[in-house]
Amino acid sequence: MALLTGKPSARRQGFELAMMSPALFLLALITLVPFFSIIWMSFNDVSLMGGLTFEFSGLDNWQRVFTDPDIRSSWLISLFYFLATVGLEMILGTMMALLVYSLRRGSNLIISLLLIPMFIAPVIVGLLGRFMLDPSHGLYAWLLNETGLFDGNILGSVGSAMVAVILMDVWEWTPLVALIVLAGLASVPEDILEAAEMDGAKYGQKLLYIILPSISNILLVALLIRAMDAIRFFAIIFITTNGGPADSTKIIPIRLYDIAFRFFDLGYAAAVGITMLAFSILVANAFMKLLKRQEKRS
């Protein structure tokens, strides 16, 4: 009867569950156990002196999270960094994708060249950026000095350091946005574009009323991917400025690293890490709701 209805029998379901149980147990072991351990750590003062010890402290660590001015400052810096990098990457990536999409010849070569930064490890990007911006022998520092645009230490000055790390991130990950948007442009109906062109529509009108609405879901996916990565961004800033100068680039992941591995305040670090996770979940849920709304409209 089970074969006729197409539904697996209870015996088969039990067999499949038994076969999957080792993998499920391992998955739970490497995900749930650390997760609940971090939650427990956030309610304790954790000491590494003489071995790992826990001393229950109640809500002290959580109170510090919401009252610490350094944490508040790092969240504001992270928000600025998040908006600047993701915003620039979405704008430039979309423009790059539209430019490549409009090419008649050589588009494959252009795509290959544009994707090169994306395949470089962020640590290497940070090292390369630090070398190029070095005030004594860096090429970019020399060019800025010769043109009179900037004559100081780029990574050692409060304003320029943030601009530098933002541009490094934009340089590396704008091609990813361009690739995602380019894939979405392939689904734009050509017949509608041709009909609009025959009716005398200009490129700006086609872009605003046909192309962008057709790829709105793709744009949201690209925005979600980059937003999730920007929240936990770490490598380039750690290599170039390590949060300096004067904590001007100390985004929340760098602050978390200092709390955990410089000051070894692991209980407080656990609380900060959980707030980062909660923020990431809220951002992801917001984007998922937007995607569902777009799907309903389309």
N, C-alpha and C positions, 0 to 999 in steps of 0.2 A: 504493500500500500504506500509505503514511504517513497518507493521508486516511482510509482505512478503520479503522485502529487508533486514530486520534485523536492520534497523537504527531507533533510537528513534525519535519520533515525536517532533516537536517544543514545543508542549504543555508539553510533558514529560520532555524535557530539562529544560523548565522554572520551572517546579515543583521541579526538582532535585536541580536547582540553588537556589530556594527559601528555600528549606530545608537545604542546606549547608551554606547559607548566614550568619546565626548567628555564626557558627563556624569560617567561614572565617573572619568575622568582629572581633571576639575575637582574632584570630590568628594575624591579622594585628595590633590590638590594643596593644598586648603584645610583638610584634617584631618590627614592622615598626616605631611606635611612639618612643620607646626608642632609636632606631637606629638613626633616624633623629634628635632626641634631643641631642644625643652625638655629631653628626656632627655639630650642631649649637653651642654646648658648646665649641667645639674646636676652634671656631672663637671669643670666648669671654673670658674675665676675670670674673670668677664666684666667687662670695663672699657669705659666709654663715653668715656674721655678720649682725644682724638685719633682718634676713630672706634671702631667696635665691634671689640674684640679678645678672643680667647679664650686663656687660659693653663691648660693641663691641671693639675688639682689632685687627681685621683684620687677617693678617697672622703671628702675633707675636708668637703664640704658635707653629705653624708649623715651623717657622724659628728656634725656640729653639730646636725642635725635631731633626733637621738635623745639628745643630751646637753644641749641648750640649755634652761635652766629657764624662759625666757620662752615658748618654744614649748610646753613641757609645761603651763605655766599657762594659755596660750590654749586648748589642747585641753580642759582641765578646765572652763574657762568655757564653751567651745562645747558640751560635753556637757551641762552644766547648762542652758544656754539651749535646747538641742535638746530635752531631756526636758520642760522646763517649757512651751515653746511648743506642741510637738506634742501633749503630753498634754492641755493645756487646750483646744486646738483640737478634738481628737477628742471630748472629753467634752462641751464646750459645743455643738459642731456636731451631734453626735448628738442631744442634748437639743432643740436648735432644730428639727431635722428631724422628730423625733417629735411636737413640739408643732404644727408646721405640718401634718403628716400627719393629725393628729386633728381639725383644723378642718373644719367643714362648709361655711362660707362665708368668703369673703375671703382664701382661701389664696394666690391669685395676687398680690394686692396686697401681702400680707405678704412673700412671696418676693421681689418686686421691691424692697421697702424693705430687706430683709436683705442683698441682693446688692450694694447701693451701695458699701460699703467695698472690696469685691473689685476694683472697676473703677477705683479711685484708684491712681495710681502710687505706689510705695513712697517715692520722694523727696518727693512731696507729703505723704504721711502723716508722714514725718519732720519736715518743715517745720511742718506743722500741730501736731504734738505738741510741738515745741520752743516754738512760740508759746503754746500753751495751758498749758504748764508753766513759762513764764517767771516768775521770782519777783516781778518788778515789775508786770506787767500781765496775766499769764496767768490765765484763768478757773479752771482746775483748781487751780492753785497758790493762788488766792484762796480757793476753797471749802475746800481742805484746811487752810488757815491759820485760816479762820473757825470751822471745826468742831473745831479743835484736834488734828486727826489728824497733821499734819505742818506745821512752820513754817519749814523751811529750803529750800535750793535743791535741788529734786527731782533734776534732771539733774546736779547738782554734788556729790551725796553718794553714797558708795560703794554702800550697799544699795539706796537708792531709785532710782538710775539704772538698775540692772538690772531692777528691777520695772517701771519705766516702759517700757523698750524691749520687754520681754516682752509687756506689755499692748497696746502698739501693734501688734505682730505678730499677737497673738491677735485684736484688733479687726478687722484687715484680712483675715485668712485663715480665720477661723472660718466665714464664709458659704460658702466653697468646700467645706469639709468637709460643711456642712449640705446643700448642693446635691447632692453625690455620694451622701450617705446617703439623701436624699429620693428620688433616682432609684432606689436599691435598694429602698426601702420599697414602691415601686409594684409590685414583683414578689412581695411577700409574699402567699401564697394566702389570699384572703378566706374561702373555705369552711372552712379549718382554724380561722381566728380565730372565725368564727361558731359552729363546733362547740364550740370551747373555751369560748366565752361561754355557750352553752346548757348546758354541763356545770358551770357555776358558777365558772369560772376567773376570778380577779381580774386587773386590768391588769398588775400586777407579774409574775404567773405567765405571762401571755401574752407579756410583753416578754422574760422570761428564757428561756422554753422554746420559743418560736415565732419571735418577731420577730428577736431578735438572732442566733440560729443561721441564720436565713434570709438575713440580710444580712452574714454574717461575711466573705465574700469581698469585698463592697463596702467594708466597713470596712478591710480590709487594703489595698485599692487606694487609698483615701483616705489611709491612713497612709503608704503608699509615696510618694505624690505630695508630701505635706507634708514628709516626712522628707528627700527629695531637695532640696527647696527650702530647708529650714532649715539644711542643712549648708553651703550656699554663701551664706547670708543676709549682706547687706552694707549696703544703702542706708540703712535707717532708723537703724542705729547710727552709720554714717558721718556722717549729717546731724545727729543729735542730740548724741551724746557723743564721737564719733570714737575710741571705745575707752576713754575716761576715765570717771570720775576715777580716777586711780592705776591705770590699766589694768584696772579692775574689769569693764568691758564689752568688753574687747579679745578678741573671738572670733578664731578662726584666720584667717578671710578678711581681717579688719582688720589683723591681724599681717602677713599676706602682703603686703597693700597697702603697709604701712610699709616692709617689707624691700625691696620692689621699687622703689617710687616716692618714698620719702623718703630711704632710705640707698643706693639704686641698687646693692644687692648682688644682682644678677640671677641669678647661679649658685645662691646659697643660696635665693633665692625660687623658682627652678625646682624645687629639691628639695622645698621645703615644698608647692608646688602639686601635685607628683606624689603626695605622701602624702595630700593632700586627695582627689585622684582615686581613689587606692586605697581610702580609707575609704568613699567614695561607692559604689564598685563592691561592696565587701563588704556594705554595708547593703542595696543593691539585690538582691544575690544571696540574702541572708538572707530578705528579703520574698518573693522569687520562690519559694523553697523552701517557705515557709509557704503561699503560694497553691496550689502543687502539692499539698501535703498536704491542704488544705481541699477541693480538687477531687476527690481520691481518696476522701475520706470521704463527700462528697456524691454 
